Amino acid sequence: MKSFLFCLVLFLTVISQGYSFDEFILMSDDLADHDQFGYAVDIDGDYAVIGAMTEDPGGLENAGSAYIFHWDGNSWTQQAKIIPDDHEEYISFGNSVAISGDLVVVSTRFADIGDSANAGAAYLFQRDGDDWNQIEKLIASDVRWGHQFGYSVDIEGDYIVAGCMQYNLEEANRAGAVYVFHFNGQDWVEEAILFNDDPEEHEYLGYSVKISGNTIISCAPGDDMGGDSEAKVIVFEKDGQDWAEVQELFMGDGDMMGMGESIGIDGDRIAIPASRQFIISGAVFTFERDNDSWVAGDTLIPGDIEGSWGNFGYSVALNGNRIAGGDIRNSPDGISNAGAAYLYTNTNDMWQETEKLVASDASEHDWNGYSINLSDEWMIVGAKNADHGEIDGGKVYIYHLAEPVTVTLEIPNGGEELIEGNQVTIEWAAEPAENIVQSIIEYSTDNGANWNPIGTTEDDDFDIVWNVPGVFTLEGLIKVTVETAEDGATDESDAVFTIIPIPDVTLTTLNGGGHYNTGDEVTIEWGVSTDPDITGNVIEYSTDGGDTWNYIGATQNENFEIVWTIPDLYSLYTVVRVRSIDVYDIEGYDISDDWFILTPISASYTFLRGWTFFSLPYLPNDNSVAALIEAGIIDDMPWDLFAFDMSTSYYRPEELFVGNGYMLTMFQDELEMSFDCSAGTEQVDWELDFGWNLIGVPFGQPLTVANQTVTHEGNPYSIATAADAYLCVPIFYSWSAVDSAYLIANTLDVWESYYFVALDTMDLNLFPAPPGPVPTASDDVPGTFDAWELTITATMDGKSDRLTTIGANVNATDGFDPVYDYPEPPNGNICQVVNTYFHEEDWLPDLSQNFCRDIREQMVEEEDSWTMQISTIRPGDVTLTWDEIFNTTPAGYEFEVCNPSSEQSIDPRAVDSYTFYNEDVTEITIRAL
């Protein structure tokens, strides 16, 4: 009596060689002893068909059955049990099965057709929803006794092929044949019967059969089955309406035992097993189509059974770039004849063993791998003798095959020399690209002992820009790890590469500030990172803001100092640069952090009190009247005029700013100034004949001078100047009364070559606005607009201040304006907070603003913005104007000036100013697109 088991599917995860495969264990819901469930298997899409050729449906002993299982997205469940409408005992229904879409074909090789016993038949079933219905019974047109039509079957699209291995020809008994059926749109009709062109007795053509497109292959095992001919596989192709033999595939007499017991074909590839190859392990032979012929390819033998007993290739399946082979006599972990399945993958036209899959519940004599098949996503393996408890009825194992991901690092892949700060595009390739979730990129500087993150990319984005770090190494590597939802893969550079840092130069003396005279000997010192070694250093100086550099000298190797004799020249804006070159010819440099002064021997500074002149060879570093008094150079008394000898060989700035609103201006053209000197008047008119505008004082605007008495004769009194003369005038400021006249008499004949400035007791600074920021050794911040700097001017009640060079490069200022904000206000230069000042004696700020972020940091696309908020505490309107830089919008950025209170918003590229009241807050926003 048979025992029955009511059980469907078990699910486990099998770990094999670092990969995980979801394993589903299938059993019929009426499993009984000796059913041979799994004798034949096939799978397509979400459906699997399983033959149990000795199952007893309805008590029909050894009649056989077939089972349909369906994948619902989470598990495989039995959907149907199918049997033929004319079922009989001992016909072995389910000895061969095949599925294609909604059609299943199941054969019974021992079916009796009329009086022809064991003639064989094949039954066709079609899915209708969840039901499977028999729609056709296929038999040979020339039915004969004992032919065993349907010994093997296959289906693809509109074609069904059936092997008839016992077919007798008049000239060759049991030569075998293959039947081809075609669906013509209404019926399945027999299209052809295929024979060997040169048949021999006992070839048994049809023992196994497969179809792919217009190609059919069938095994004729010959002497393996006791015949006289050698084993072979015959290839048939359809040309037009006819099928014809095109080639015989065989490997030679004696070595092909078990050849073709199960065969596979897909497109231009064929897999043929010889399960008793060399009477030891078994093997699978591959063939590739080469134009009109098939040529032998790789021979597959599992690495763990080569040279030992096995039946690898007892079953075989081929799908795309995968081959699966069963070995029913494999004894994993000493479990005798438990069986196993091997999976091979073709990569770069080479077949490689990928996995060995052993049932998670393997037991002795299961014969796992007796049948096998592949689809795009699944591998199905039959173990017809597998036990479940006391029931020896067979099992089927289905494995989910995620497409194995591969990754190949392309750049940098070894041997490169990468320079610090360079942007290197790392590139790699991964397959299948559509399965990639993310890629993780890392670098190592110690040949892979430790790894540092670079970044990640998503999906099929297979490149990333890497800013090369400043670390010296001869053992650099890149590693790319790609991840899918189920597994991953890693590739590293094939060889190490070199990272060369830019020498880190630090100037330690002559780094800004100070006053040096012709002939002084100054030691310039610096430090350099010495890995790799430094081969030489070049020392230079500039007097024009770094536009041109003048050679001082050079040192070799790690000699990091040099003595410089100050040249005979005049410069207010001098800096030194040191360039160090390493063994890789990579150069790093550093520049003085601030300006310093050079004074020639012939320079002189002249002071005037009344009509008495005082001359000095140079000014002290603290260029103030207080310093001169403290040094005993001049008396502590009010000074009317200050004159600076301007020989043509010296630097002649266009403007000199002396604090508290006084400016010295050089006139490029001749200038005539007329003064109304009528007795008792309190007003002086400044008449500028050449249309020249003072800052904030338009042409012809009068300036009020309290209690002013002009003692010189003449009315009006005129002074004419030549080109390039300097004259001091007040700006935005009321003059205070002093005892003596403000203009020198015309008896002073050196007018054309002097600066003039009226002095009270305020500090004095002779230095003009610098030609630009001190040159820097740093580069622009990556990811920001390149060297973009904005100048904004705020004006209120006749007073003005500038927020200068606010931008997104490393030289972005903190808002201190060296032109207007000098001396430096008490709260100083703090980080990136910008204060705006209107010029009052106590330096009280009227405007202030702050950043929501440091604009020198990198701005991230679609995330970051920089906002400058401007407000005032003093009643009145404030007008903001900006320079033309707004008209040259850097790529990838947008700008906006808005008043949140009034909800006004303007494009600064369309207008050049904006006015707001003291109670409002105005925001200027720069946004990364």
Backbone hydrogen bonds, N-H to C=O, Kabsch-Sander energy under -0.5 kcal/mol:
donor,donor_aa,acceptor,acceptor_aa,energy
5,L,31,L,-2.3
7,C,5,L,-0.9
7,C,28,S,-0.6
10,L,25,I,-2.2
12,L,23,E,-3.1
14,V,12,L,-0.5
14,V,21,F,-2.9
15,I,13,T,-0.5
16,S,14,V,-0.6
16,S,19,Y,-2.9
19,Y,16,S,-2.1
21,F,14,V,-2.5
23,E,12,L,-3.3
23,E,21,F,-0.6
24,F,22,D,-0.5
24,F,398,I,-2.9
25,I,10,L,-3.7
26,L,24,F,-0.6
26,L,396,V,-3.6
27,M,8,L,-2.0
31,L,5,L,-0.8
31,L,28,S,-1.3
33,D,3,S,-0.8
34,H,392,D,-3.2
35,D,32,A,-1.4
37,F,393,G,-2.8
38,G,51,G,-1.9
39,Y,36,Q,-1.9
39,Y,51,G,-1.4
40,A,51,G,-0.8
42,D,49,V,-1.8
44,D,47,Y,-2.8
47,Y,44,D,-1.9
48,A,69,F,-2.3
49,V,42,D,-2.3
50,I,67,Y,-2.3
51,G,40,A,-3.3
52,A,65,S,-3.0
53,M,36,Q,-0.6
54,T,35,D,-1.7
55,E,52,A,-1.8
59,G,56,D,-1.5
60,L,57,P,-2.2
61,E,59,G,-1.0
62,N,54,T,-0.6
63,A,60,L,-1.8
64,G,55,E,-3.1
65,S,52,A,-1.8
66,A,82,I,-1.8
67,Y,50,I,-2.5
68,I,80,A,-3.1
69,F,48,A,-2.6
69,F,67,Y,-0.5
70,H,77,T,-3.0
71,W,46,D,-2.6
72,D,70,H,-0.6
72,D,75,S,-2.2
77,T,70,H,-2.4
77,T,75,S,-0.5
79,Q,68,I,-3.2
80,A,68,I,-1.8
82,I,66,A,-3.1
87,H,84,P,-1.0
90,Y,61,E,-2.2
91,I,88,E,-0.8
92,S,62,N,-1.6
93,F,63,A,-3.0
94,G,107,S,-2.4
95,N,92,S,-1.3
95,N,107,S,-1.1
96,S,107,S,-0.6
98,A,105,V,-1.8
100,S,103,L,-2.5
103,L,100,S,-1.7
104,V,125,F,-2.5
105,V,98,A,-2.7
106,V,123,Y,-2.4
107,S,96,S,-2.5
108,T,121,A,-2.9
110,F,91,I,-1.5
111,A,108,T,-1.4
113,I,111,A,-0.5
113,I,116,S,-2.4
114,G,112,D,-0.7
116,S,113,I,-2.3
117,A,115,D,-1.1
118,N,110,F,-0.7
119,A,111,A,-1.1
119,A,116,S,-1.1
120,G,111,A,-2.7
121,A,108,T,-1.6
122,A,138,L,-2.5
123,Y,106,V,-3.2
124,L,136,E,-3.1
125,F,104,V,-3.2
126,Q,133,N,-2.7
127,R,102,D,-2.2
128,D,131,D,-3.6
130,D,128,D,-0.5
131,D,128,D,-2.0
133,N,126,Q,-2.6
135,I,124,L,-3.1
136,E,124,L,-1.5
138,L,122,A,-4.0
143,V,140,A,-0.9
146,G,117,A,-2.9
147,H,144,R,-1.3
148,Q,118,N,-1.9
149,F,119,A,-3.2
150,G,163,G,-1.7
151,Y,148,Q,-1.3
151,Y,163,G,-1.7
152,S,163,G,-0.7
154,D,161,V,-1.9
156,E,159,Y,-2.5
159,Y,156,E,-2.0
160,I,181,F,-2.1
161,V,154,D,-2.4
162,A,179,Y,-2.2
163,G,152,S,-3.1
164,C,177,A,-2.8
165,M,148,Q,-0.5
166,Q,147,H,-1.7
167,Y,164,C,-1.6
169,L,167,Y,-0.5
169,L,172,A,-2.5
175,A,167,Y,-0.9
175,A,172,A,-1.1
176,G,167,Y,-2.3
177,A,164,C,-1.1
177,A,205,L,-1.1
178,V,194,L,-1.9
179,Y,162,A,-2.9
180,V,192,A,-3.0
181,F,160,I,-3.1
182,H,189,V,-2.9
183,F,158,D,-2.1
184,N,182,H,-0.7
184,N,187,D,-2.5
189,V,182,H,-2.8
189,V,187,D,-0.6
191,E,180,V,-3.4
191,E,189,V,-0.5
192,A,180,V,-1.5
194,L,178,V,-3.6
202,H,173,N,-2.9
203,E,200,E,-0.9
204,Y,174,R,-1.8
205,L,175,A,-2.4
206,G,219,C,-1.2
207,Y,204,Y,-1.4
207,Y,219,C,-1.3
208,S,219,C,-0.5
210,K,217,I,-2.4
212,S,215,T,-2.7
215,T,212,S,-1.5
216,I,236,F,-2.7
217,I,210,K,-2.3
218,S,234,I,-1.8
219,C,208,S,-1.9
220,A,232,K,-3.0
222,G,203,E,-2.3
223,D,229,S,-3.6
224,D,221,P,-2.0
225,M,222,G,-2.4
226,G,223,D,-1.4
227,G,222,G,-1.6
228,D,201,E,-0.7
232,K,220,A,-1.6
233,V,249,L,-2.5
234,I,218,S,-2.7
235,V,247,Q,-3.1
236,F,216,I,-3.3
236,F,234,I,-0.5
237,E,244,A,-2.7
238,K,214,N,-2.0
239,D,237,E,-0.5
239,D,242,D,-3.0
240,G,238,K,-0.6
241,Q,239,D,-0.7
242,D,239,D,-1.5
244,A,237,E,-2.4
246,V,235,V,-3.1
247,Q,235,V,-1.3
249,L,233,V,-3.5
250,F,248,E,-0.6
255,D,252,G,-0.8
259,M,256,M,-2.3
260,G,273,P,-2.6
261,E,258,G,-1.5
264,G,271,A,-2.4
266,D,269,R,-2.1
269,R,266,D,-1.1
270,I,287,F,-2.1
271,A,264,G,-2.8
272,I,285,F,-2.8
274,A,283,A,-2.9
275,S,258,G,-1.0
276,R,257,M,-2.3
277,Q,274,A,-2.2
279,I,276,R,-2.6
280,I,277,Q,-2.0
282,G,277,Q,-1.1
283,A,274,A,-1.2
283,A,312,F,-0.6
284,V,300,L,-1.9
285,F,272,I,-3.4
286,T,298,D,-2.0
287,F,270,I,-2.2
288,E,295,V,-2.6
289,R,268,D,-2.2
290,D,293,S,-3.8
291,N,289,R,-0.5
293,S,290,D,-1.7
295,V,288,E,-2.8
297,G,286,T,-3.9
300,L,284,V,-3.4
300,L,298,D,-0.5
301,I,299,T,-0.6
305,I,302,P,-1.3
306,E,302,P,-1.1
308,S,305,I,-2.7
310,G,280,I,-2.9
312,F,281,S,-2.3
313,G,326,G,-1.8
314,Y,311,N,-1.8
314,Y,326,G,-1.5
315,S,326,G,-0.7
317,A,324,A,-2.2
319,N,322,R,-2.4
322,R,319,N,-1.8
323,I,344,Y,-1.9
324,A,317,A,-2.4
325,G,342,Y,-2.2
326,G,315,S,-2.4
327,D,340,A,-2.6
328,I,311,N,-0.6
330,N,327,D,-1.3
334,G,331,S,-1.6
335,I,332,P,-2.4
336,S,334,G,-1.0
337,N,329,R,-0.5
338,A,335,I,-1.8
339,G,330,N,-3.1
340,A,327,D,-1.4
340,A,368,N,-0.8
341,A,357,L,-2.3
342,Y,325,G,-2.8
343,L,355,E,-2.9
344,Y,323,I,-3.0
345,T,352,Q,-2.6
346,N,321,N,-2.6
347,T,345,T,-0.6
347,T,350,M,-2.8
350,M,347,T,-1.0
352,Q,345,T,-2.5
354,T,343,L,-3.1
355,E,343,L,-1.7
357,L,341,A,-3.5
358,V,356,K,-0.6
362,A,359,A,-1.5
365,H,336,S,-2.5
366,D,363,S,-1.2
367,W,337,N,-1.8
368,N,338,A,-2.4
369,G,382,G,-1.8
370,Y,367,W,-1.4
370,Y,382,G,-1.5
371,S,382,G,-0.9
373,N,380,I,-2.0
375,S,378,W,-2.7
379,M,399,Y,-2.1
380,I,373,N,-2.5
381,V,397,Y,-2.7
382,G,371,S,-2.7
383,A,395,K,-2.9
384,K,367,W,-0.5
385,N,366,D,-1.8
386,A,383,A,-1.9
388,H,391,I,-2.9
391,I,388,H,-2.0
392,D,390,E,-0.6
393,G,386,A,-0.6
393,G,391,I,-0.9
394,G,386,A,-2.5
395,K,383,A,-2.1
396,V,26,L,-2.0
397,Y,381,V,-3.0
398,I,24,F,-2.8
399,Y,379,M,-2.9
400,H,22,D,-1.9
401,L,377,E,-3.9
401,L,399,Y,-0.5
402,A,400,H,-0.9
406,T,431,E,-2.8
408,T,429,A,-3.0
410,E,427,E,-2.5
411,I,427,E,-1.9
415,G,496,V,-2.4
418,L,416,E,-0.5
418,L,498,T,-3.2
420,E,500,I,-2.6
421,G,468,V,-2.7
422,N,419,I,-2.2
424,V,422,N,-0.8
424,V,466,W,-2.7
426,I,424,V,-0.8
426,I,464,I,-3.0
427,E,411,I,-2.1
428,W,462,F,-1.9
429,A,408,T,-2.3
431,E,406,T,-2.2
435,N,432,P,-1.7
436,I,433,A,-1.4
437,V,483,E,-3.5
438,Q,483,E,-1.3
439,S,457,T,-2.5
440,I,481,T,-3.1
441,I,439,S,-0.5
441,I,455,G,-2.7
442,E,479,K,-2.4
443,Y,452,N,-2.6
444,S,477,L,-2.4
447,N,475,E,-2.5
449,A,446,D,-1.2
452,N,443,Y,-3.1
454,I,441,I,-2.6
455,G,441,I,-1.5
457,T,439,S,-2.0
459,D,437,V,-2.3
461,D,458,E,-1.7
462,F,460,D,-1.0
464,I,426,I,-1.8
466,W,424,V,-3.0
468,V,422,N,-2.6
468,V,466,W,-0.9
471,V,469,P,-1.2
473,T,499,I,-1.8
476,G,497,F,-2.8
477,L,444,S,-2.0
479,K,442,E,-2.5
480,V,491,D,-2.8
481,T,440,I,-2.6
482,V,480,V,-0.5
482,V,489,A,-2.6
483,E,438,Q,-2.7
484,T,487,D,-3.3
489,A,482,V,-2.0
491,D,480,V,-2.2
493,S,478,I,-1.7
494,D,413,N,-0.7
495,A,413,N,-0.8
497,F,476,G,-1.9
498,T,416,E,-3.0
499,I,473,T,-2.3
500,I,418,L,-3.3
500,I,498,T,-0.5
505,V,503,P,-1.1
506,T,527,G,-2.8
508,T,525,E,-2.2
509,T,525,E,-1.5
513,G,595,W,-3.2
516,Y,597,I,-3.0
518,T,599,T,-1.9
519,G,566,I,-2.6
520,D,517,N,-2.4
522,V,520,D,-0.6
522,V,564,W,-3.0
524,I,522,V,-0.6
524,I,562,I,-3.3
525,E,523,T,-0.5
526,W,560,F,-1.9
527,G,506,T,-2.3
529,S,504,D,-1.1
535,T,581,I,-3.0
536,G,581,I,-1.5
537,N,555,T,-2.7
538,V,579,R,-3.0
539,I,553,G,-2.9
540,E,577,R,-2.8
541,Y,550,N,-2.2
542,S,575,V,-2.4
545,G,573,Y,-0.7
547,D,544,D,-0.7
550,N,541,Y,-3.2
552,I,539,I,-2.8
553,G,539,I,-1.6
555,T,537,N,-2.1
557,N,535,T,-1.8
559,N,556,Q,-1.8
560,F,558,E,-1.1
562,I,524,I,-2.1
564,W,522,V,-3.5
566,I,520,D,-3.1
566,I,564,W,-0.6
569,L,567,P,-1.5
571,S,569,L,-0.5
571,S,598,L,-2.7
574,T,596,F,-2.2
575,V,542,S,-2.0
577,R,540,E,-2.7
578,V,590,D,-2.3
579,R,538,V,-3.2
580,S,588,G,-2.9
581,I,536,G,-2.8
582,D,586,I,-2.2
583,V,533,D,-1.8
585,D,582,D,-2.2
588,G,580,S,-2.4
590,D,578,V,-1.6
592,S,576,V,-2.0
593,D,511,N,-1.2
594,D,511,N,-0.6
596,F,574,T,-1.5
597,I,514,G,-2.3
598,L,571,S,-3.1
599,T,516,Y,-2.2
603,A,600,P,-1.1
605,Y,616,L,-2.6
606,T,643,A,-1.7
607,F,614,F,-3.6
608,L,641,L,-1.5
609,R,612,T,-2.9
611,W,609,R,-0.6
612,T,609,R,-2.1
614,F,607,F,-2.9
616,L,605,Y,-2.3
623,N,621,N,-1.3
624,S,622,D,-2.3
628,L,624,S,-1.8
629,I,625,V,-2.5
630,E,626,A,-2.7
631,A,627,A,-2.0
632,G,629,I,-1.6
633,I,628,L,-2.2
634,I,628,L,-1.0
637,M,635,D,-1.7
639,W,760,D,-0.7
641,L,608,L,-1.2
643,A,606,T,-2.3
645,D,604,S,-0.9
646,M,753,S,-1.5
647,S,645,D,-0.7
650,Y,647,S,-2.0
656,L,664,L,-2.5
657,F,767,F,-0.6
658,V,662,Y,-2.3
662,Y,659,G,-1.8
663,M,729,V,-1.2
664,L,656,L,-3.7
665,T,663,M,-0.5
665,T,727,L,-1.7
666,M,654,E,-2.3
667,F,665,T,-0.5
667,F,725,A,-2.4
668,Q,666,M,-0.5
671,L,721,T,-1.0
673,M,719,I,-1.8
675,F,717,Y,-1.7
677,C,675,F,-0.9
681,T,678,S,-1.6
684,V,703,L,-1.2
687,E,674,S,-0.6
687,E,685,D,-0.8
688,L,686,W,-0.6
689,D,672,E,-0.8
689,D,687,E,-0.7
691,G,688,L,-1.1
694,L,692,W,-0.5
694,L,697,V,-1.3
696,G,694,L,-0.5
697,V,694,L,-1.2
700,G,686,W,-0.6
701,Q,698,P,-1.9
703,L,684,V,-1.4
705,V,682,E,-1.0
706,A,704,T,-0.5
706,A,735,W,-0.7
708,Q,705,V,-1.0
711,T,709,T,-0.6
717,Y,675,F,-1.6
718,S,716,P,-0.5
719,I,673,M,-1.6
721,T,671,L,-2.4
724,D,667,F,-3.0
725,A,667,F,-0.5
725,A,722,A,-1.2
726,Y,754,Y,-0.8
727,L,665,T,-1.6
729,V,663,M,-1.4
731,I,661,G,-0.9
735,W,704,T,-0.8
748,L,745,A,-2.3
749,D,747,T,-1.0
751,W,748,L,-0.6
753,S,750,V,-1.7
754,Y,751,W,-1.4
759,L,639,W,-0.8
759,L,640,D,-0.7
784,T,781,V,-1.6
788,W,785,F,-1.0
789,E,787,A,-0.6
790,L,806,I,-3.2
792,I,790,L,-0.5
792,I,803,L,-2.1
793,T,881,T,-3.3
794,A,801,D,-2.9
795,T,879,T,-2.1
796,M,799,K,-2.7
799,K,796,M,-2.3
801,D,794,A,-2.2
803,L,792,I,-3.9
804,T,802,R,-0.9
806,I,790,L,-2.3
807,G,805,T,-0.7
808,A,788,W,-1.5
812,A,809,N,-2.3
813,T,805,T,-2.4
821,D,817,D,-2.3
822,Y,820,Y,-1.2
828,G,825,P,-1.4
830,I,828,G,-0.9
831,C,829,N,-0.6
833,V,830,I,-1.8
834,V,849,Q,-0.6
835,N,833,V,-0.5
836,T,847,L,-1.2
838,F,844,L,-0.6
840,E,838,F,-1.1
843,W,840,E,-1.3
846,D,836,T,-0.6
847,L,836,T,-1.4
848,S,871,S,-1.2
849,Q,834,V,-1.5
852,C,867,T,-0.7
855,I,853,R,-0.7
857,E,854,D,-2.1
860,V,858,Q,-0.5
862,E,928,A,-0.9
863,E,860,V,-1.8
864,D,860,V,-2.4
866,W,926,I,-3.1
868,M,924,I,-2.7
869,Q,850,N,-1.2
869,Q,867,T,-0.6
870,I,922,T,-2.9
871,S,848,S,-1.3
872,T,918,N,-0.8
873,I,846,D,-1.2
878,V,916,F,-3.2
879,T,795,T,-2.4
880,L,878,V,-0.5
880,L,914,Y,-3.5
881,T,793,T,-2.6
882,W,912,D,-1.1
883,D,791,T,-1.9
886,F,883,D,-1.2
887,N,884,E,-1.8
888,T,885,I,-1.7
889,T,887,N,-0.6
893,Y,890,P,-1.4
894,E,927,R,-1.9
896,E,925,T,-1.6
897,V,906,I,-2.3
898,C,923,E,-2.6
899,N,904,Q,-2.3
903,E,899,N,-1.5
904,Q,899,N,-1.3
906,I,897,V,-3.2
910,A,907,D,-2.5
911,V,907,D,-1.0
914,Y,880,L,-2.1
916,F,878,V,-2.5
918,N,876,G,-0.8
920,D,917,Y,-1.9
922,T,870,I,-2.5
923,E,898,C,-2.9
924,I,868,M,-2.5
925,T,896,E,-3.0
925,T,923,E,-0.5
926,I,866,W,-3.0
927,R,894,E,-2.6
928,A,864,D,-2.0
929,L,892,G,-3.0
